[in-house]
């Protein structure tokens, strides 16, 4: 029974780590897109308003949620180990 709980917890930990990695990768791509598009003066304000605020906050929420998930599973692991 304990082994099954540990396997489930580690599985969820791996999934949440992948979520963090994917969201970090998305942020990196997005930052590169902002740099490329900022070379055009007309697009600069549009990107700052739409991408800068909207999408970055979404990605930050994804990271925060996945960090929260990891914290919950770490607590579950501590409980199952004791």
Secondary structure, DSSP 8 states (H G I E B T S, - for coil): -HHHHHHHHHHHHHHHHHHHHHHHHHHHHHHHHHHHHTTSHHHHHHHIIIIIIIIHHHHHHHHHHHHHHHHHHHHHHHHHH-
